Amino acid sequence: MSIRPLLPLCAGLLLAGCATTRPNRPAAPPAAPAAITGIPACDAYLADYLAGHRAAAIFPADQLQAHYQAMRDSLLQAAHDPHTRPYLDARCRLLSSQLDQGLPAGSPGAAAAGSGTH
């Protein structure tokens, strides 16, 4: 049996399947879990990171998620290292302070970043 008569049918099925496919939308950034590092100051900083950096326009919007991921990975790695873990609380408090200073007064992220959870 020749497959040539089946080709138009297969092409039609493929096109029909493509016609019902929804376009891909960029995924929303994942919400930061409440406790990532186990160090409250670092977890608070990561929780406020995206909103604070958006409000302060520190990075272009299309690069923000990559910067968040790099910071998160860095803090996680340091939290698992017994040599650096003791210094993380002070480091994250400093990072939160710097983020607070970069936020314009009354900006949407200022309330979250200046909430005293740092």
Phi and psi restraints in degrees (range 20) as a CNS / XPLOR table:
assign (resid 1 and name C) (resid 2 and name N)
       (resid 2 and name CA) (resid 2 and name C) 1.0 -84.0 20.0 2
assign (resid 2 and name N) (resid 2 and name CA)
       (resid 2 and name C) (resid 3 and name N) 1.0 142.3 20.0 2
assign (resid 2 and name C) (resid 3 and name N)
       (resid 3 and name CA) (resid 3 and name C) 1.0 -89.7 20.0 2
assign (resid 3 and name N) (resid 3 and name CA)
       (resid 3 and name C) (resid 4 and name N) 1.0 -5.8 20.0 2
assign (resid 3 and name C) (resid 4 and name N)
       (resid 4 and name CA) (resid 4 and name C) 1.0 -56.8 20.0 2
assign (resid 4 and name N) (resid 4 and name CA)
       (resid 4 and name C) (resid 5 and name N) 1.0 -42.0 20.0 2
assign (resid 4 and name C) (resid 5 and name N)
       (resid 5 and name CA) (resid 5 and name C) 1.0 -67.3 20.0 2
assign (resid 5 and name N) (resid 5 and name CA)
       (resid 5 and name C) (resid 6 and name N) 1.0 -20.1 20.0 2
assign (resid 5 and name C) (resid 6 and name N)
       (resid 6 and name CA) (resid 6 and name C) 1.0 -84.6 20.0 2
assign (resid 6 and name N) (resid 6 and name CA)
       (resid 6 and name C) (resid 7 and name N) 1.0 -17.5 20.0 2
assign (resid 6 and name C) (resid 7 and name N)
       (resid 7 and name CA) (resid 7 and name C) 1.0 -58.8 20.0 2
assign (resid 7 and name N) (resid 7 and name CA)
       (resid 7 and name C) (resid 8 and name N) 1.0 -45.9 20.0 2
assign (resid 7 and name C) (resid 8 and name N)
       (resid 8 and name CA) (resid 8 and name C) 1.0 -61.8 20.0 2
assign (resid 8 and name N) (resid 8 and name CA)
       (resid 8 and name C) (resid 9 and name N) 1.0 -36.4 20.0 2
assign (resid 8 and name C) (resid 9 and name N)
       (resid 9 and name CA) (resid 9 and name C) 1.0 -65.1 20.0 2
assign (resid 9 and name N) (resid 9 and name CA)
       (resid 9 and name C) (resid 10 and name N) 1.0 -45.0 20.0 2
assign (resid 9 and name C) (resid 10 and name N)
       (resid 10 and name CA) (resid 10 and name C) 1.0 -62.8 20.0 2
assign (resid 10 and name N) (resid 10 and name CA)
       (resid 10 and name C) (resid 11 and name N) 1.0 -43.1 20.0 2
assign (resid 10 and name C) (resid 11 and name N)
       (resid 11 and name CA) (resid 11 and name C) 1.0 -62.9 20.0 2
assign (resid 11 and name N) (resid 11 and name CA)
       (resid 11 and name C) (resid 12 and name N) 1.0 -40.9 20.0 2
assign (resid 11 and name C) (resid 12 and name N)
       (resid 12 and name CA) (resid 12 and name C) 1.0 -63.4 20.0 2
assign (resid 12 and name N) (resid 12 and name CA)
       (resid 12 and name C) (resid 13 and name N) 1.0 -41.6 20.0 2
assign (resid 12 and name C) (resid 13 and name N)
       (resid 13 and name CA) (resid 13 and name C) 1.0 -65.4 20.0 2
assign (resid 13 and name N) (resid 13 and name CA)
       (resid 13 and name C) (resid 14 and name N) 1.0 -40.6 20.0 2
assign (resid 13 and name C) (resid 14 and name N)
       (resid 14 and name CA) (resid 14 and name C) 1.0 -63.2 20.0 2
assign (resid 14 and name N) (resid 14 and name CA)
       (resid 14 and name C) (resid 15 and name N) 1.0 -44.7 20.0 2
assign (resid 14 and name C) (resid 15 and name N)
       (resid 15 and name CA) (resid 15 and name C) 1.0 -65.2 20.0 2
assign (resid 15 and name N) (resid 15 and name CA)
       (resid 15 and name C) (resid 16 and name N) 1.0 -38.5 20.0 2
assign (resid 15 and name C) (resid 16 and name N)
       (resid 16 and name CA) (resid 16 and name C) 1.0 -64.5 20.0 2
assign (resid 16 and name N) (resid 16 and name CA)
       (resid 16 and name C) (resid 17 and name N) 1.0 -39.2 20.0 2
assign (resid 16 and name C) (resid 17 and name N)
       (resid 17 and name CA) (resid 17 and name C) 1.0 -66.2 20.0 2
assign (resid 17 and name N) (resid 17 and name CA)
       (resid 17 and name C) (resid 18 and name N) 1.0 -38.0 20.0 2
assign (resid 17 and name C) (resid 18 and name N)
       (resid 18 and name CA) (resid 18 and name C) 1.0 -70.2 20.0 2
assign (resid 18 and name N) (resid 18 and name CA)
       (resid 18 and name C) (resid 19 and name N) 1.0 -31.6 20.0 2
assign (resid 18 and name C) (resid 19 and name N)
       (resid 19 and name CA) (resid 19 and name C) 1.0 -68.3 20.0 2
assign (resid 19 and name N) (resid 19 and name CA)
       (resid 19 and name C) (resid 20 and name N) 1.0 -24.5 20.0 2
assign (resid 19 and name C) (resid 20 and name N)
       (resid 20 and name CA) (resid 20 and name C) 1.0 -98.0 20.0 2
assign (resid 20 and name N) (resid 20 and name CA)
       (resid 20 and name C) (resid 21 and name N) 1.0 0.4 20.0 2
assign (resid 20 and name C) (resid 21 and name N)
       (resid 21 and name CA) (resid 21 and name C) 1.0 -76.9 20.0 2
assign (resid 21 and name N) (resid 21 and name CA)
       (resid 21 and name C) (resid 22 and name N) 1.0 131.3 20.0 2
assign (resid 21 and name C) (resid 22 and name N)
       (resid 22 and name CA) (resid 22 and name C) 1.0 -78.5 20.0 2
assign (resid 22 and name N) (resid 22 and name CA)
       (resid 22 and name C) (resid 23 and name N) 1.0 145.4 20.0 2
assign (resid 22 and name C) (resid 23 and name N)
       (resid 23 and name CA) (resid 23 and name C) 1.0 -67.8 20.0 2
assign (resid 23 and name N) (resid 23 and name CA)
       (resid 23 and name C) (resid 24 and name N) 1.0 146.5 20.0 2
assign (resid 23 and name C) (resid 24 and name N)
       (resid 24 and name CA) (resid 24 and name C) 1.0 -74.4 20.0 2
assign (resid 24 and name N) (resid 24 and name CA)
       (resid 24 and name C) (resid 25 and name N) 1.0 130.2 20.0 2
assign (resid 24 and name C) (resid 25 and name N)
       (resid 25 and name CA) (resid 25 and name C) 1.0 -106.9 20.0 2
assign (resid 25 and name N) (resid 25 and name CA)
       (resid 25 and name C) (resid 26 and name N) 1.0 148.4 20.0 2
assign (resid 25 and name C) (resid 26 and name N)
       (resid 26 and name CA) (resid 26 and name C) 1.0 -61.0 20.0 2
assign (resid 26 and name N) (resid 26 and name CA)
       (resid 26 and name C) (resid 27 and name N) 1.0 135.7 20.0 2
assign (resid 26 and name C) (resid 27 and name N)
       (resid 27 and name CA) (resid 27 and name C) 1.0 -71.8 20.0 2
assign (resid 27 and name N) (resid 27 and name CA)
       (resid 27 and name C) (resid 28 and name N) 1.0 144.5 20.0 2
assign (resid 27 and name C) (resid 28 and name N)
       (resid 28 and name CA) (resid 28 and name C) 1.0 -68.9 20.0 2
assign (resid 28 and name N) (resid 28 and name CA)
       (resid 28 and name C) (resid 29 and name N) 1.0 147.3 20.0 2
assign (resid 28 and name C) (resid 29 and name N)
       (resid 29 and name CA) (resid 29 and name C) 1.0 -60.5 20.0 2
assign (resid 29 and name N) (resid 29 and name CA)
       (resid 29 and name C) (resid 30 and name N) 1.0 140.4 20.0 2
assign (resid 29 and name C) (resid 30 and name N)
       (resid 30 and name CA) (resid 30 and name C) 1.0 -65.8 20.0 2
assign (resid 30 and name N) (resid 30 and name CA)
       (resid 30 and name C) (resid 31 and name N) 1.0 144.6 20.0 2
assign (resid 30 and name C) (resid 31 and name N)
       (resid 31 and name CA) (resid 31 and name C) 1.0 -71.2 20.0 2
assign (resid 31 and name N) (resid 31 and name CA)
       (resid 31 and name C) (resid 32 and name N) 1.0 138.0 20.0 2
assign (resid 31 and name C) (resid 32 and name N)
       (resid 32 and name CA) (resid 32 and name C) 1.0 -73.2 20.0 2
assign (resid 32 and name N) (resid 32 and name CA)
       (resid 32 and name C) (resid 33 and name N) 1.0 130.1 20.0 2
assign (resid 32 and name C) (resid 33 and name N)
       (resid 33 and name CA) (resid 33 and name C) 1.0 -61.9 20.0 2
assign (resid 33 and name N) (resid 33 and name CA)
       (resid 33 and name C) (resid 34 and name N) 1.0 156.7 20.0 2
assign (resid 33 and name C) (resid 34 and name N)
       (resid 34 and name CA) (resid 34 and name C) 1.0 -61.6 20.0 2
assign (resid 34 and name N) (resid 34 and name CA)
       (resid 34 and name C) (resid 35 and name N) 1.0 -43.7 20.0 2
assign (resid 34 and name C) (resid 35 and name N)
       (resid 35 and name CA) (resid 35 and name C) 1.0 -126.0 20.0 2
assign (resid 35 and name N) (resid 35 and name CA)
       (resid 35 and name C) (resid 36 and name N) 1.0 108.9 20.0 2
assign (resid 35 and name C) (resid 36 and name N)
       (resid 36 and name CA) (resid 36 and name C) 1.0 -103.5 20.0 2
assign (resid 36 and name N) (resid 36 and name CA)
       (resid 36 and name C) (resid 37 and name N) 1.0 -51.1 20.0 2
assign (resid 36 and name C) (resid 37 and name N)
       (resid 37 and name CA) (resid 37 and name C) 1.0 -94.8 20.0 2
assign (resid 37 and name N) (resid 37 and name CA)
       (resid 37 and name C) (resid 38 and name N) 1.0 -21.9 20.0 2
assign (resid 37 and name C) (resid 38 and name N)
       (resid 38 and name CA) (resid 38 and name C) 1.0 87.6 20.0 2
assign (resid 38 and name N) (resid 38 and name CA)
       (resid 38 and name C) (resid 39 and name N) 1.0 -0.1 20.0 2
assign (resid 38 and name C) (resid 39 and name N)
       (resid 39 and name CA) (resid 39 and name C) 1.0 -110.4 20.0 2
assign (resid 39 and name N) (resid 39 and name CA)
       (resid 39 and name C) (resid 40 and name N) 1.0 111.0 20.0 2
assign (resid 39 and name C) (resid 40 and name N)
       (resid 40 and name CA) (resid 40 and name C) 1.0 -51.6 20.0 2
assign (resid 40 and name N) (resid 40 and name CA)
       (resid 40 and name C) (resid 41 and name N) 1.0 -41.7 20.0 2
assign (resid 40 and name C) (resid 41 and name N)
       (resid 41 and name CA) (resid 41 and name C) 1.0 -64.8 20.0 2
assign (resid 41 and name N) (resid 41 and name CA)
       (resid 41 and name C) (resid 42 and name N) 1.0 -37.5 20.0 2
assign (resid 41 and name C) (resid 42 and name N)
       (resid 42 and name CA) (resid 42 and name C) 1.0 -73.4 20.0 2
assign (resid 42 and name N) (resid 42 and name CA)
       (resid 42 and name C) (resid 43 and name N) 1.0 -39.9 20.0 2
assign (resid 42 and name C) (resid 43 and name N)
       (resid 43 and name CA) (resid 43 and name C) 1.0 -64.8 20.0 2
assign (resid 43 and name N) (resid 43 and name CA)
       (resid 43 and name C) (resid 44 and name N) 1.0 -39.4 20.0 2
assign (resid 43 and name C) (resid 44 and name N)
       (resid 44 and name CA) (resid 44 and name C) 1.0 -65.7 20.0 2
assign (resid 44 and name N) (resid 44 and name CA)
       (resid 44 and name C) (resid 45 and name N) 1.0 -42.0 20.0 2
assign (resid 44 and name C) (resid 45 and name N)
       (resid 45 and name CA) (resid 45 and name C) 1.0 -60.6 20.0 2
assign (resid 45 and name N) (resid 45 and name CA)
       (resid 45 and name C) (resid 46 and name N) 1.0 -46.6 20.0 2
assign (resid 45 and name C) (resid 46 and name N)
       (resid 46 and name CA) (resid 46 and name C) 1.0 -65.0 20.0 2
assign (resid 46 and name N) (resid 46 and name CA)
       (resid 46 and name C) (resid 47 and name N) 1.0 -35.7 20.0 2
assign (resid 46 and name C) (resid 47 and name N)
       (resid 47 and name CA) (resid 47 and name C) 1.0 -64.7 20.0 2
assign (resid 47 and name N) (resid 47 and name CA)
       (resid 47 and name C) (resid 48 and name N) 1.0 -33.7 20.0 2
assign (resid 47 and name C) (resid 48 and name N)
       (resid 48 and name CA) (resid 48 and name C) 1.0 -93.5 20.0 2
assign (resid 48 and name N) (resid 48 and name CA)
       (resid 48 and name C) (resid 49 and name N) 1.0 -8.4 20.0 2
assign (resid 48 and name C) (resid 49 and name N)
       (resid 49 and name CA) (resid 49 and name C) 1.0 -56.0 20.0 2
assign (resid 49 and name N) (resid 49 and name CA)
       (resid 49 and name C) (resid 50 and name N) 1.0 -54.8 20.0 2
assign (resid 49 and name C) (resid 50 and name N)
       (resid 50 and name CA) (resid 50 and name C) 1.0 -64.2 20.0 2
assign (resid 50 and name N) (resid 50 and name CA)
       (resid 50 and name C) (resid 51 and name N) 1.0 -48.8 20.0 2
assign (resid 50 and name C) (resid 51 and name N)
       (resid 51 and name CA) (resid 51 and name C) 1.0 -64.7 20.0 2
assign (resid 51 and name N) (resid 51 and name CA)
       (resid 51 and name C) (resid 52 and name N) 1.0 -42.0 20.0 2
assign (resid 51 and name C) (resid 52 and name N)
       (resid 52 and name CA) (resid 52 and name C) 1.0 -66.1 20.0 2
assign (resid 52 and name N) (resid 52 and name CA)
       (resid 52 and name C) (resid 53 and name N) 1.0 -43.5 20.0 2
assign (resid 52 and name C) (resid 53 and name N)
       (resid 53 and name CA) (resid 53 and name C) 1.0 -70.7 20.0 2
assign (resid 53 and name N) (resid 53 and name CA)
       (resid 53 and name C) (resid 54 and name N) 1.0 -32.3 20.0 2
assign (resid 53 and name C) (resid 54 and name N)
       (resid 54 and name CA) (resid 54 and name C) 1.0 -64.2 20.0 2
assign (resid 54 and name N) (resid 54 and name CA)
       (resid 54 and name C) (resid 55 and name N) 1.0 -46.5 20.0 2
assign (resid 54 and name C) (resid 55 and name N)
       (resid 55 and name CA) (resid 55 and name C) 1.0 -65.1 20.0 2
assign (resid 55 and name N) (resid 55 and name CA)
       (resid 55 and name C) (resid 56 and name N) 1.0 -38.2 20.0 2
assign (resid 55 and name C) (resid 56 and name N)
       (resid 56 and name CA) (resid 56 and name C) 1.0 -84.3 20.0 2
assign (resid 56 and name N) (resid 56 and name CA)
       (resid 56 and name C) (resid 57 and name N) 1.0 -9.3 20.0 2
assign (resid 56 and name C) (resid 57 and name N)
       (resid 57 and name CA) (resid 57 and name C) 1.0 52.6 20.0 2
assign (resid 57 and name N) (resid 57 and name CA)
       (resid 57 and name C) (resid 58 and name N) 1.0 45.8 20.0 2
assign (resid 57 and name C) (resid 58 and name N)
       (resid 58 and name CA) (resid 58 and name C) 1.0 -73.3 20.0 2
assign (resid 58 and name N) (resid 58 and name CA)
       (resid 58 and name C) (resid 59 and name N) 1.0 -40.0 20.0 2
assign (resid 58 and name C) (resid 59 and name N)
       (resid 59 and name CA) (resid 59 and name C) 1.0 -122.8 20.0 2
assign (resid 59 and name N) (resid 59 and name CA)
       (resid 59 and name C) (resid 60 and name N) 1.0 153.8 20.0 2
assign (resid 59 and name C) (resid 60 and name N)
       (resid 60 and name CA) (resid 60 and name C) 1.0 -59.9 20.0 2
assign (resid 60 and name N) (resid 60 and name CA)
       (resid 60 and name C) (resid 61 and name N) 1.0 146.0 20.0 2
assign (resid 60 and name C) (resid 61 and name N)
       (resid 61 and name CA) (resid 61 and name C) 1.0 -55.1 20.0 2
assign (resid 61 and name N) (resid 61 and name CA)
       (resid 61 and name C) (resid 62 and name N) 1.0 -37.1 20.0 2
assign (resid 61 and name C) (resid 62 and name N)
       (resid 62 and name CA) (resid 62 and name C) 1.0 -74.7 20.0 2
assign (resid 62 and name N) (resid 62 and name CA)
       (resid 62 and name C) (resid 63 and name N) 1.0 -9.3 20.0 2
assign (resid 62 and name C) (resid 63 and name N)
       (resid 63 and name CA) (resid 63 and name C) 1.0 -108.8 20.0 2
assign (resid 63 and name N) (resid 63 and name CA)
       (resid 63 and name C) (resid 64 and name N) 1.0 -8.1 20.0 2
assign (resid 63 and name C) (resid 64 and name N)
       (resid 64 and name CA) (resid 64 and name C) 1.0 -61.0 20.0 2
assign (resid 64 and name N) (resid 64 and name CA)
       (resid 64 and name C) (resid 65 and name N) 1.0 -45.9 20.0 2
assign (resid 64 and name C) (resid 65 and name N)
       (resid 65 and name CA) (resid 65 and name C) 1.0 -61.5 20.0 2
assign (resid 65 and name N) (resid 65 and name CA)
       (resid 65 and name C) (resid 66 and name N) 1.0 -39.8 20.0 2
assign (resid 65 and name C) (resid 66 and name N)
       (resid 66 and name CA) (resid 66 and name C) 1.0 -65.8 20.0 2
assign (resid 66 and name N) (resid 66 and name CA)
       (resid 66 and name C) (resid 67 and name N) 1.0 -38.8 20.0 2
assign (resid 66 and name C) (resid 67 and name N)
       (resid 67 and name CA) (resid 67 and name C) 1.0 -67.1 20.0 2
assign (resid 67 and name N) (resid 67 and name CA)
       (resid 67 and name C) (resid 68 and name N) 1.0 -40.6 20.0 2
assign (resid 67 and name C) (resid 68 and name N)
       (resid 68 and name CA) (resid 68 and name C) 1.0 -59.7 20.0 2
assign (resid 68 and name N) (resid 68 and name CA)
       (resid 68 and name C) (resid 69 and name N) 1.0 -47.1 20.0 2
assign (resid 68 and name C) (resid 69 and name N)
       (resid 69 and name CA) (resid 69 and name C) 1.0 -62.0 20.0 2
assign (resid 69 and name N) (resid 69 and name CA)
       (resid 69 and name C) (resid 70 and name N) 1.0 -40.7 20.0 2
assign (resid 69 and name C) (resid 70 and name N)
       (resid 70 and name CA) (resid 70 and name C) 1.0 -64.9 20.0 2
assign (resid 70 and name N) (resid 70 and name CA)
       (resid 70 and name C) (resid 71 and name N) 1.0 -42.7 20.0 2
assign (resid 70 and name C) (resid 71 and name N)
       (resid 71 and name CA) (resid 71 and name C) 1.0 -65.5 20.0 2
assign (resid 71 and name N) (resid 71 and name CA)
       (resid 71 and name C) (resid 72 and name N) 1.0 -43.8 20.0 2
assign (resid 71 and name C) (resid 72 and name N)
       (resid 72 and name CA) (resid 72 and name C) 1.0 -60.1 20.0 2
assign (resid 72 and name N) (resid 72 and name CA)
       (resid 72 and name C) (resid 73 and name N) 1.0 -47.7 20.0 2
assign (resid 72 and name C) (resid 73 and name N)
       (resid 73 and name CA) (resid 73 and name C) 1.0 -61.2 20.0 2
assign (resid 73 and name N) (resid 73 and name CA)
       (resid 73 and name C) (resid 74 and name N) 1.0 -41.3 20.0 2
assign (resid 73 and name C) (resid 74 and name N)
       (resid 74 and name CA) (resid 74 and name C) 1.0 -62.3 20.0 2
assign (resid 74 and name N) (resid 74 and name CA)
       (resid 74 and name C) (resid 75 and name N) 1.0 -46.1 20.0 2
assign (resid 74 and name C) (resid 75 and name N)
       (resid 75 and name CA) (resid 75 and name C) 1.0 -67.7 20.0 2
assign (resid 75 and name N) (resid 75 and name CA)
       (resid 75 and name C) (resid 76 and name N) 1.0 -37.2 20.0 2
assign (resid 75 and name C) (resid 76 and name N)
       (resid 76 and name CA) (resid 76 and name C) 1.0 -63.8 20.0 2
assign (resid 76 and name N) (resid 76 and name CA)
       (resid 76 and name C) (resid 77 and name N) 1.0 -43.4 20.0 2
assign (resid 76 and name C) (resid 77 and name N)
       (resid 77 and name CA) (resid 77 and name C) 1.0 -63.3 20.0 2
assign (resid 77 and name N) (resid 77 and name CA)
       (resid 77 and name C) (resid 78 and name N) 1.0 -44.1 20.0 2
assign (resid 77 and name C) (resid 78 and name N)
       (resid 78 and name CA) (resid 78 and name C) 1.0 -66.4 20.0 2
assign (resid 78 and name N) (resid 78 and name CA)
       (resid 78 and name C) (resid 79 and name N) 1.0 -34.4 20.0 2
assign (resid 78 and name C) (resid 79 and name N)
       (resid 79 and name CA) (resid 79 and name C) 1.0 -67.7 20.0 2
assign (resid 79 and name N) (resid 79 and name CA)
       (resid 79 and name C) (resid 80 and name N) 1.0 -27.7 20.0 2
assign (resid 79 and name C) (resid 80 and name N)
       (resid 80 and name CA) (resid 80 and name C) 1.0 -88.7 20.0 2
assign (resid 80 and name N) (resid 80 and name CA)
       (resid 80 and name C) (resid 81 and name N) 1.0 -6.4 20.0 2
assign (resid 80 and name C) (resid 81 and name N)
       (resid 81 and name CA) (resid 81 and name C) 1.0 -96.7 20.0 2
assign (resid 81 and name N) (resid 81 and name CA)
       (resid 81 and name C) (resid 82 and name N) 1.0 116.1 20.0 2
assign (resid 81 and name C) (resid 82 and name N)
       (resid 82 and name CA) (resid 82 and name C) 1.0 -63.2 20.0 2
assign (resid 82 and name N) (resid 82 and name CA)
       (resid 82 and name C) (resid 83 and name N) 1.0 -17.9 20.0 2
assign (resid 82 and name C) (resid 83 and name N)
       (resid 83 and name CA) (resid 83 and name C) 1.0 -81.7 20.0 2
assign (resid 83 and name N) (resid 83 and name CA)
       (resid 83 and name C) (resid 84 and name N) 1.0 -29.7 20.0 2
assign (resid 83 and name C) (resid 84 and name N)
       (resid 84 and name CA) (resid 84 and name C) 1.0 -103.1 20.0 2
assign (resid 84 and name N) (resid 84 and name CA)
       (resid 84 and name C) (resid 85 and name N) 1.0 -21.2 20.0 2
assign (resid 84 and name C) (resid 85 and name N)
       (resid 85 and name CA) (resid 85 and name C) 1.0 -54.2 20.0 2
assign (resid 85 and name N) (resid 85 and name CA)
       (resid 85 and name C) (resid 86 and name N) 1.0 -41.8 20.0 2
assign (resid 85 and name C) (resid 86 and name N)
       (resid 86 and name CA) (resid 86 and name C) 1.0 -61.6 20.0 2
assign (resid 86 and name N) (resid 86 and name CA)
       (resid 86 and name C) (resid 87 and name N) 1.0 -21.1 20.0 2
assign (resid 86 and name C) (resid 87 and name N)
       (resid 87 and name CA) (resid 87 and name C) 1.0 -95.7 20.0 2
assign (resid 87 and name N) (resid 87 and name CA)
       (resid 87 and name C) (resid 88 and name N) 1.0 -7.0 20.0 2
assign (resid 87 and name C) (resid 88 and name N)
       (resid 88 and name CA) (resid 88 and name C) 1.0 -67.6 20.0 2
assign (resid 88 and name N) (resid 88 and name CA)
       (resid 88 and name C) (resid 89 and name N) 1.0 -36.2 20.0 2
assign (resid 88 and name C) (resid 89 and name N)
       (resid 89 and name CA) (resid 89 and name C) 1.0 -57.8 20.0 2
assign (resid 89 and name N) (resid 89 and name CA)
       (resid 89 and name C) (resid 90 and name N) 1.0 -48.8 20.0 2
assign (resid 89 and name C) (resid 90 and name N)
       (resid 90 and name CA) (resid 90 and name C) 1.0 -64.7 20.0 2
assign (resid 90 and name N) (resid 90 and name CA)
       (resid 90 and name C) (resid 91 and name N) 1.0 -40.3 20.0 2
assign (resid 90 and name C) (resid 91 and name N)
       (resid 91 and name CA) (resid 91 and name C) 1.0 -61.7 20.0 2
assign (resid 91 and name N) (resid 91 and name CA)
       (resid 91 and name C) (resid 92 and name N) 1.0 -45.6 20.0 2
assign (resid 91 and name C) (resid 92 and name N)
       (resid 92 and name CA) (resid 92 and name C) 1.0 -70.8 20.0 2
assign (resid 92 and name N) (resid 92 and name CA)
       (resid 92 and name C) (resid 93 and name N) 1.0 -34.0 20.0 2
assign (resid 92 and name C) (resid 93 and name N)
       (resid 93 and name CA) (resid 93 and name C) 1.0 -64.4 20.0 2
assign (resid 93 and name N) (resid 93 and name CA)
       (resid 93 and name C) (resid 94 and name N) 1.0 -39.3 20.0 2
assign (resid 93 and name C) (resid 94 and name N)
       (resid 94 and name CA) (resid 94 and name C) 1.0 -65.7 20.0 2
assign (resid 94 and name N) (resid 94 and name CA)
       (resid 94 and name C) (resid 95 and name N) 1.0 -44.7 20.0 2
assign (resid 94 and name C) (resid 95 and name N)
       (resid 95 and name CA) (resid 95 and name C) 1.0 -59.8 20.0 2
assign (resid 95 and name N) (resid 95 and name CA)
       (resid 95 and name C) (resid 96 and name N) 1.0 -42.2 20.0 2
assign (resid 95 and name C) (resid 96 and name N)
       (resid 96 and name CA) (resid 96 and name C) 1.0 -64.5 20.0 2
assign (resid 96 and name N) (resid 96 and name CA)
       (resid 96 and name C) (resid 97 and name N) 1.0 -40.3 20.0 2
assign (resid 96 and name C) (resid 97 and name N)
       (resid 97 and name CA) (resid 97 and name C) 1.0 -63.6 20.0 2
assign (resid 97 and name N) (resid 97 and name CA)
       (resid 97 and name C) (resid 98 and name N) 1.0 -43.0 20.0 2
assign (resid 97 and name C) (resid 98 and name N)
       (resid 98 and name CA) (resid 98 and name C) 1.0 -65.1 20.0 2
assign (resid 98 and name N) (resid 98 and name CA)
       (resid 98 and name C) (resid 99 and name N) 1.0 -38.2 20.0 2
assign (resid 98 and name C) (resid 99 and name N)
       (resid 99 and name CA) (resid 99 and name C) 1.0 -66.2 20.0 2
assign (resid 99 and name N) (resid 99 and name CA)
       (resid 99 and name C) (resid 100 and name N) 1.0 -42.8 20.0 2
assign (resid 99 and name C) (resid 100 and name N)
       (resid 100 and name CA) (resid 100 and name C) 1.0 -58.4 20.0 2
assign (resid 100 and name N) (resid 100 and name CA)
       (resid 100 and name C) (resid 101 and name N) 1.0 -40.8 20.0 2
assign (resid 100 and name C) (resid 101 and name N)
       (resid 101 and name CA) (resid 101 and name C) 1.0 -69.1 20.0 2
assign (resid 101 and name N) (resid 101 and name CA)
       (resid 101 and name C) (resid 102 and name N) 1.0 -26.7 20.0 2
assign (resid 101 and name C) (resid 102 and name N)
       (resid 102 and name CA) (resid 102 and name C) 1.0 -83.5 20.0 2
assign (resid 102 and name N) (resid 102 and name CA)
       (resid 102 and name C) (resid 103 and name N) 1.0 -8.7 20.0 2
assign (resid 102 and name C) (resid 103 and name N)
       (resid 103 and name CA) (resid 103 and name C) 1.0 -88.1 20.0 2
assign (resid 103 and name N) (resid 103 and name CA)
       (resid 103 and name C) (resid 104 and name N) 1.0 133.2 20.0 2
assign (resid 103 and name C) (resid 104 and name N)
       (resid 104 and name CA) (resid 104 and name C) 1.0 -68.8 20.0 2
assign (resid 104 and name N) (resid 104 and name CA)
       (resid 104 and name C) (resid 105 and name N) 1.0 144.9 20.0 2
assign (resid 104 and name C) (resid 105 and name N)
       (resid 105 and name CA) (resid 105 and name C) 1.0 -59.0 20.0 2
assign (resid 105 and name N) (resid 105 and name CA)
       (resid 105 and name C) (resid 106 and name N) 1.0 135.2 20.0 2
assign (resid 105 and name C) (resid 106 and name N)
       (resid 106 and name CA) (resid 106 and name C) 1.0 80.0 20.0 2
assign (resid 106 and name N) (resid 106 and name CA)
       (resid 106 and name C) (resid 107 and name N) 1.0 4.6 20.0 2
assign (resid 106 and name C) (resid 107 and name N)
       (resid 107 and name CA) (resid 107 and name C) 1.0 -74.4 20.0 2
assign (resid 107 and name N) (resid 107 and name CA)
       (resid 107 and name C) (resid 108 and name N) 1.0 157.7 20.0 2
assign (resid 107 and name C) (resid 108 and name N)
       (resid 108 and name CA) (resid 108 and name C) 1.0 -58.5 20.0 2
assign (resid 108 and name N) (resid 108 and name CA)
       (resid 108 and name C) (resid 109 and name N) 1.0 -35.8 20.0 2
assign (resid 108 and name C) (resid 109 and name N)
       (resid 109 and name CA) (resid 109 and name C) 1.0 -82.0 20.0 2
assign (resid 109 and name N) (resid 109 and name CA)
       (resid 109 and name C) (resid 110 and name N) 1.0 -13.9 20.0 2
assign (resid 109 and name C) (resid 110 and name N)
       (resid 110 and name CA) (resid 110 and name C) 1.0 -64.9 20.0 2
assign (resid 110 and name N) (resid 110 and name CA)
       (resid 110 and name C) (resid 111 and name N) 1.0 -38.3 20.0 2
assign (resid 110 and name C) (resid 111 and name N)
       (resid 111 and name CA) (resid 111 and name C) 1.0 -65.3 20.0 2
assign (resid 111 and name N) (resid 111 and name CA)
       (resid 111 and name C) (resid 112 and name N) 1.0 -42.3 20.0 2
assign (resid 111 and name C) (resid 112 and name N)
       (resid 112 and name CA) (resid 112 and name C) 1.0 -70.7 20.0 2
assign (resid 112 and name N) (resid 112 and name CA)
       (resid 112 and name C) (resid 113 and name N) 1.0 -44.3 20.0 2
assign (resid 112 and name C) (resid 113 and name N)
       (resid 113 and name CA) (resid 113 and name C) 1.0 -74.2 20.0 2
assign (resid 113 and name N) (resid 113 and name CA)
       (resid 113 and name C) (resid 114 and name N) 1.0 -27.1 20.0 2
assign (resid 113 and name C) (resid 114 and name N)
       (resid 114 and name CA) (resid 114 and name C) 1.0 -100.5 20.0 2
assign (resid 114 and name N) (resid 114 and name CA)
       (resid 114 and name C) (resid 115 and name N) 1.0 20.8 20.0 2
assign (resid 114 and name C) (resid 115 and name N)
       (resid 115 and name CA) (resid 115 and name C) 1.0 -77.8 20.0 2
assign (resid 115 and name N) (resid 115 and name CA)
       (resid 115 and name C) (resid 116 and name N) 1.0 -3.6 20.0 2
assign (resid 115 and name C) (resid 116 and name N)
       (resid 116 and name CA) (resid 116 and name C) 1.0 85.4 20.0 2
assign (resid 116 and name N) (resid 116 and name CA)
       (resid 116 and name C) (resid 117 and name N) 1.0 8.8 20.0 2
assign (resid 116 and name C) (resid 117 and name N)
       (resid 117 and name CA) (resid 117 and name C) 1.0 -88.5 20.0 2
assign (resid 117 and name N) (resid 117 and name CA)
       (resid 117 and name C) (resid 118 and name N) 1.0 5.8 20.0 2
